[in-house]
Amino acid sequence: MVLTTDTGAKEPVKLLWTSGWDSTFQLLRLLLFEKKPVQPYYLIDDNRASHKAEIIAMDKIRQKLNELYPYTKDLLLPTEYYRVSEIAPDSDISEAFKRLTKNTFMGIQYEWLARYLSQFNIKNIQLGIHKDDKANILRNKNEEGTDEQKIFGYYTFPLMGVSKLKMQETSKEQGWDNIMEMTWFCHKPKKNNPCGKCNPCRYTIEEGMARRIPLFRRTLGYIKIIKRKIKGKK
């Protein structure tokens, strides 16, 4: 992957950072290669078992960055946290999400993320949807009034043409792989390990990163993938 350096003074880049592989890779690109200040955002979903693990992972990654690259103390701004339960309702966005998901699976987080970004008028925030991602309903995201625009019109997508394996390759080339191994992805952790069965674990396996899941849990994930294929589900 070709990276371009831009060290000029800039306004902070807004980034949805979850401690996951994709958003962390983009964080490292911005901080370590482009030397840009970054304003991270994270929404706390109390109904998701992984939110504590994600926050812990982000803290550890921040500490490691400060240790290895001291200048990132100034570039990586304090994370803006907000609780999902406190986001104002928005029937227009909720109905748009319902229509979009009639024929295509898409995580509920895209509904409440859109409500949050609309509520606080946050625009041009980077989202780590990547080349192999399942949430790829973006064809009309810039067309005013479309359902796609109501859900995805707040974002830019810097990783849209990049696969997880390409991110892994680039991370090794740049010497970031030790930090990337600190990322978190599982929604239903078991004793501080990935469960192997939730959707993010399944996607991790399908996208060539199965090594990140312990063998027993990985086997459970393979079984679930096979069962889904037999039933004709995606």
Residue, then its C-alpha position, 0 to 999 in steps of 0.5 A: m500500500v502506498l502511503t503519502t506523508d502530509t506533515g502540515a498543520k491541520e485541524p484534527v481529523k475526526l475518527l470513529w475509533t473502537s479499538g478494532w482492527d480497521s479504525t486502529f489501522q486508520l488511526l496509525r496511518l493518521l498519527l504515525f505516517e501523516k502526522k495529523p492530529v486526531q479527535p477520536y469518538y467512541l459511543i458506549d453501548d451498555n447492552r454490548a458486552s464488549h464495550k469495557a474490553e474495547i475501552i481497555a484496548m483503546d487505553k492500552i493502545r494509547q499508552k503504547l503509542n505514547e511510549l513508542y512515539p512520544y509526539t502522539k501525546d499531542l496529536l491524539l486528543p482525548t476521546e469524546y465519549y457518549r452513551v448510546s442510551e442518551i442519544a436523542p430519537d430521530s424517527d426520520i433516521s430510524e425509518a430510513f434504517k428500517r427500509l435499508t435493512k429490509n433486504t440487507f443485513m446491517g448492524i444496528q450501530y449504524e442507526w444510532l451512530a447516525r442519530y448521534l452524528s445528526q444530533f451534534n452536527i458532526k460531519n466528515i468523520q472517518l469510518g473504518i468500513h473496508k473493502d470486505d466489509k458487510a455494511n456496503i450500502l453506500r451507492n447513494k450516500n451523497e444523494e440528498g434525501t436518500d436513505e443511504q445519505k441519512i445513515f452514511g452521509y456523515y462519513t468519509f471512508p478512507l479504507m474503502g479500497v483496502s482489505k484486512l490482509k492488506m492492512q496487516e501487510t502494511s502494518k508489518e512494513q511500517g512496524w506497527d504490527n505490535i500495536m495492531e495485535m492489541t486491537w479488539f473485535c469480539h462482541k461477546p468475549k469469553k474470559n477475556n478471549p474472543c468468542g469465535k461465534c459472534n458476527p465480528c469473530r465470524y468476519t475476522i475468520e472469513e477475512g483471513m484473520a482467524r489466527r487472532i481467535p484461540l483454536f477452540r473458539r475458532t473451531l466454534g466459529y468455523i462450525k457456525i459459518i458452515k451452518r450458515k452456509i448450509k442454511g443459505k444465510k450470509 
